Amino acid sequence: MPRYDLCLAWNWEYDFGFVQSMESACARQGLLLYQVRADNLDQVLGALTSGELSFAALHDRASDSDPRFQTLVDQARIRGMFCINPQERSRWACDKAIMHLEFIAHGLDIPHTLLLAPFNEQPDLPALDFTPLGGSFAIKPASGGGGWGVVLQAMDRGQVETARREYPQEKILLQAHVTPRRLGGLPAWFRILYCDGAIYPCWWDPQTHVYRSVTAEERFRFNLHPLHEIPLRIAQICGLHLFSTEIALTEAGRFLAVDYVNDPVDLRLQSRAMDGVPDAIVENIAGRLVRLVERNRPSTHQM
């Protein structure tokens, strides 16, 4: 029976560069990688059921957008596979309403935010004071990623009512806009990737979405140490192996977590997409994920 150390399920064409990095990292560590895509999913599920194929671990980057992969995730749980970012934990951590409350409870600094119940639970919107949100604010459904359902320049109650009706099962966050200070000519807005204890802070322009790694010299010159400290605290809260978050530094000197926890992480290579992640970071993440799998690999696969 073929036994593989890691099953990598993916269905986004732009993940190809990351998948190549995972293949190379597995080869260096002497681990066997098996790719599951839409075109071989049924075949793989059949082989798992018949015992012709087994995996020790799963990294799922497909079920969030294609429910056909859910059976593979369920099989991983039933068979006791080690899972990178277990699905239940990921869903909990990526609920913005839950993380909003968790961040407050753990003393993390966040923008002023109003949290609203789903329309289905509370059709009549109570009286709200929008003044602390400023002249405009963002409307964010609690679930989903990649900007799904987000209204960036909301200004009145009518837009909030519309969003609640459009996503009636969603808790809604109304978040004050954050204006970052400028450091060295750049907006002090950062996207930070976390992987198994490692922190990868990047300058991330909210307009162009272009990444650039924060250098050690910049970290000390601009006193950016919280860009390492805050993601470590977030990791303790959310319990994920891999995620991204966004942090902005305000004119008042506050480091605000403006986008809490994102999974799956967009890992397009910068060499292939202008707004991709620097290649060296993606390669480093792949190496760390493979070593994570290796640390959790049983001496024999019990599938």
C-alpha positions as CSV (number, residue, x, y, z in Angstrom):
1,M,0.0,0.0,0.0
2,P,1.5,3.4,-1.0
3,R,2.1,5.5,2.1
4,Y,2.8,9.2,1.8
5,D,3.9,11.6,4.5
6,L,1.9,14.6,3.3
7,C,-1.3,15.1,1.3
8,L,-1.5,18.6,-0.2
9,A,-5.0,19.4,-1.5
10,W,-5.1,22.4,-3.7
11,N,-7.4,23.8,-6.4
12,W,-6.2,27.4,-7.1
13,E,-3.9,27.7,-10.2
14,Y,-1.9,30.4,-8.5
15,D,-0.8,28.0,-5.8
16,F,1.5,26.3,-8.3
17,G,4.6,28.1,-7.1
18,F,3.9,27.3,-3.5
19,V,3.3,23.6,-4.4
20,Q,6.6,23.5,-6.2
21,S,8.3,24.9,-3.0
22,M,6.6,22.2,-0.9
23,E,7.8,19.5,-3.3
24,S,11.3,20.7,-3.1
25,A,11.2,21.0,0.7
26,C,9.8,17.5,1.0
27,A,12.5,16.1,-1.2
28,R,15.2,17.8,1.0
29,Q,13.7,16.2,4.1
30,G,13.1,12.8,2.5
31,L,9.3,13.0,2.8
32,L,6.8,11.8,0.2
33,L,4.3,14.4,-1.0
34,Y,1.0,13.5,-2.8
35,Q,-1.0,16.2,-4.5
36,V,-4.8,16.0,-4.6
37,R,-6.5,18.2,-7.2
38,A,-10.0,18.3,-8.6
39,D,-9.0,16.0,-11.4
40,N,-7.9,13.2,-9.2
41,L,-10.0,13.8,-6.0
42,D,-12.5,11.0,-6.7
43,Q,-9.7,8.5,-7.5
44,V,-7.9,9.4,-4.2
45,L,-11.0,9.1,-2.1
46,G,-11.6,5.7,-3.6
47,A,-8.1,4.6,-2.9
48,L,-8.3,5.8,0.7
49,T,-11.5,3.9,1.3
50,S,-10.1,0.7,-0.2
51,G,-6.9,1.0,1.7
52,E,-4.8,1.3,-1.5
53,L,-3.4,4.7,-0.4
54,S,-2.7,6.4,2.9
55,F,-1.3,9.7,4.2
56,A,0.2,10.7,7.5
57,A,-0.7,14.4,7.3
58,L,-3.0,16.8,5.3
59,H,-2.6,20.4,4.2
60,D,-6.0,21.4,2.9
61,R,-6.0,24.5,0.6
62,A,-9.1,23.5,-1.3
63,S,-12.2,22.7,0.8
64,D,-12.9,26.4,1.6
65,S,-13.7,27.1,-2.0
66,D,-14.8,23.6,-3.3
67,P,-17.0,21.5,-1.0
68,R,-16.1,18.4,-2.9
69,F,-12.9,18.3,-0.9
70,Q,-14.8,18.1,2.4
71,T,-14.9,14.3,2.2
72,L,-11.0,14.3,2.1
73,V,-10.9,16.6,5.2
74,D,-13.4,14.3,7.0
75,Q,-11.4,11.2,6.1
76,A,-8.3,12.9,7.5
77,R,-10.1,13.5,10.8
78,I,-11.5,10.0,11.0
79,R,-8.2,8.4,10.3
80,G,-6.3,10.6,12.8
81,M,-4.0,12.4,10.3
82,F,-2.0,15.3,11.5
83,C,-3.6,18.4,9.9
84,I,-1.9,21.7,9.2
85,N,-4.5,24.2,10.4
86,P,-7.3,21.8,11.4
87,Q,-10.5,22.8,9.8
88,E,-12.6,23.4,13.0
89,R,-9.8,25.5,14.4
90,S,-9.4,27.5,11.2
91,R,-13.1,28.3,11.0
92,W,-13.1,29.4,14.6
93,A,-10.0,31.6,14.1
94,C,-11.2,33.2,10.9
95,D,-14.5,34.3,12.4
96,K,-13.9,38.0,12.7
97,A,-16.5,38.5,15.4
98,I,-15.0,35.8,17.6
99,M,-11.5,37.1,17.1
100,H,-12.7,40.7,17.8
101,L,-13.8,39.6,21.2
102,E,-10.8,37.4,21.8
103,F,-8.4,40.2,20.9
104,I,-10.1,42.5,23.3
105,A,-10.0,39.9,26.1
106,H,-6.3,39.4,25.5
107,G,-5.5,43.1,25.5
108,L,-4.6,43.5,21.8
109,D,-5.2,46.9,20.3
110,I,-7.7,47.1,17.5
111,P,-9.6,49.9,15.7
112,H,-12.9,51.1,17.2
113,T,-15.5,48.5,16.0
114,L,-19.2,47.9,16.4
115,L,-20.3,44.2,16.4
116,L,-23.8,43.5,15.1
117,A,-25.9,40.4,15.4
118,P,-27.0,38.6,12.1
119,F,-30.1,40.0,10.4
120,N,-31.7,36.5,10.8
121,E,-31.3,36.8,14.6
122,Q,-32.1,40.5,15.0
123,P,-33.9,42.0,11.9
124,D,-34.4,45.4,13.5
125,L,-31.2,47.2,13.8
126,P,-30.9,49.0,17.1
127,A,-30.0,52.7,17.5
128,L,-26.3,53.1,16.8
129,D,-23.8,55.9,17.4
130,F,-21.6,56.0,14.3
131,T,-19.7,59.0,15.6
132,P,-16.7,57.1,17.0
133,L,-16.3,55.4,13.6
134,G,-15.4,58.7,11.9
135,G,-16.7,60.0,8.6
136,S,-16.5,56.7,6.9
137,F,-16.0,53.1,8.0
138,A,-15.6,49.5,6.7
139,I,-18.4,47.0,6.8
140,K,-17.1,43.4,7.2
141,P,-19.0,40.1,7.4
142,A,-17.6,38.0,10.2
143,S,-16.7,35.1,7.9
144,G,-15.0,34.9,4.5
145,G,-11.8,36.3,3.3
146,G,-10.1,38.0,0.4
147,G,-12.4,41.0,0.7
148,W,-15.6,38.9,0.4
149,G,-18.6,41.1,1.3
150,V,-16.4,44.0,2.5
151,V,-17.6,47.6,2.0
152,L,-14.6,49.9,2.5
153,Q,-16.2,53.4,2.3
154,A,-19.5,53.1,4.1
155,M,-20.9,56.3,5.5
156,D,-24.5,55.7,6.8
157,R,-27.0,53.4,8.4
158,G,-28.6,52.6,5.1
159,Q,-25.5,50.9,3.8
160,V,-25.3,48.9,7.0
161,E,-28.9,47.8,6.6
162,T,-28.2,46.7,3.0
163,A,-25.2,44.7,4.0
164,R,-27.1,42.9,6.8
165,R,-29.9,41.9,4.4
166,E,-27.4,40.8,1.8
167,Y,-25.7,38.5,4.3
168,P,-28.5,37.7,6.7
169,Q,-26.7,34.8,8.5
170,E,-23.5,36.9,9.1
171,K,-22.5,38.8,12.1
172,I,-21.3,42.2,10.9
173,L,-18.4,44.3,12.0
174,L,-18.4,48.1,11.5
175,Q,-14.7,49.1,11.7
176,A,-13.3,52.6,11.9
177,H,-10.8,53.5,9.2
178,V,-7.2,53.6,10.2
179,T,-4.8,56.2,8.7
180,P,-1.2,54.9,9.1
181,R,1.7,57.2,9.7
182,R,4.4,57.3,7.1
183,L,7.8,55.8,7.8
184,G,10.7,56.4,5.3
185,G,8.1,57.5,2.8
186,L,6.0,54.4,3.1
187,P,2.6,53.9,4.8
188,A,3.1,52.0,8.1
189,W,0.8,49.3,7.1
190,F,2.1,45.7,7.4
191,R,1.0,42.3,6.5
192,I,2.7,39.7,8.7
193,L,2.8,36.0,7.9
194,Y,3.2,33.5,10.7
195,C,4.3,29.9,10.3
196,D,5.0,27.5,13.2
197,G,6.7,30.1,15.4
198,A,8.4,32.1,12.7
199,I,7.3,35.7,11.9
200,Y,7.6,37.3,8.5
201,P,6.7,41.0,8.7
202,C,6.3,42.9,5.4
203,W,5.5,46.4,4.4
204,W,2.1,46.0,2.6
205,D,0.7,49.0,0.7
206,P,-3.2,48.8,1.2
207,Q,-3.6,50.4,-2.2
208,T,-1.3,48.4,-4.4
209,H,-1.0,45.3,-2.2
210,V,2.7,45.1,-2.9
211,Y,4.9,43.4,-0.3
212,R,8.4,44.2,0.8
213,S,10.1,42.5,3.7
214,V,10.8,44.6,6.8
215,T,14.6,44.6,7.2
216,A,16.4,44.2,10.5
217,E,17.7,47.7,10.2
218,E,14.1,49.1,9.7
219,R,12.9,47.1,12.6
220,F,15.4,48.8,14.9
221,R,15.3,52.3,13.3
222,F,11.5,52.6,13.4
223,N,11.1,50.5,16.6
224,L,8.9,47.9,14.9
225,H,9.4,45.2,17.5
226,P,5.6,44.9,18.0
227,L,5.4,43.4,14.5
228,H,6.9,40.3,16.0
229,E,5.3,40.4,19.4
230,I,1.7,40.9,18.3
231,P,1.6,38.0,15.8
232,L,3.0,35.7,18.5
233,R,0.2,36.7,20.8
234,I,-2.3,36.1,18.0
235,A,-0.8,32.7,17.3
236,Q,-1.4,31.8,21.0
237,I,-5.0,32.9,20.7
238,C,-5.9,31.3,17.4
239,G,-3.8,28.1,17.6
240,L,-3.1,27.9,13.8
241,H,0.2,26.7,12.3
242,L,0.0,29.2,9.4
243,F,-1.9,32.5,9.0
244,S,-1.5,36.1,8.0
245,T,-2.6,39.2,9.8
246,E,-2.5,43.0,9.2
247,I,-1.1,45.6,11.5
248,A,-1.1,49.4,11.1
249,L,0.9,52.0,13.0
250,T,-1.1,55.1,13.6
251,E,0.1,58.7,14.0
252,A,-0.5,58.3,17.7
253,G,1.9,55.5,17.9
254,R,-0.6,52.7,18.3
255,F,0.0,49.3,16.6
256,L,-3.5,48.2,15.6
257,A,-4.5,44.8,14.4
258,V,-6.7,45.8,11.5
259,D,-7.3,42.4,9.9
260,Y,-7.3,39.7,12.5
261,V,-6.6,36.2,11.1
262,N,-6.5,35.0,7.5
263,D,-6.4,31.3,6.4
264,P,-5.8,30.1,3.8
265,V,-2.9,32.4,3.2
266,D,-2.3,33.8,-0.3
267,L,1.1,32.5,-1.1
268,R,1.5,33.5,-4.7
269,L,5.2,34.1,-5.6
270,Q,6.2,37.7,-6.1
271,S,8.3,36.6,-9.0
272,R,5.1,35.5,-10.7
273,A,2.6,38.2,-9.4
274,M,3.3,41.8,-8.6
275,D,1.3,41.5,-5.4
276,G,2.6,38.1,-4.4
277,V,4.7,37.2,-1.4
278,P,8.5,37.5,-1.6
279,D,9.7,34.2,-3.0
280,A,12.2,33.7,-0.1
281,I,9.4,33.9,2.4
282,V,7.3,31.3,0.6
283,E,10.2,29.0,0.3
284,N,11.0,29.4,4.0
285,I,7.3,28.7,4.9
286,A,7.3,25.6,2.8
287,G,10.4,24.4,4.6
288,R,8.9,25.0,8.0
289,L,5.6,23.3,7.1
290,V,7.5,20.2,6.0
291,R,9.5,20.1,9.2
292,L,6.3,20.5,11.1
293,V,4.9,17.4,9.3
294,E,8.2,15.6,10.0
295,R,8.0,16.3,13.7
296,N,4.4,15.0,13.8
297,R,5.1,12.0,11.6
298,P,4.3,8.6,13.3
299,S,6.9,5.9,13.1
300,T,4.4,3.9,11.1
301,H,1.3,5.2,9.3
302,Q,-1.8,3.9,11.0
303,M,-4.4,4.4,8.3
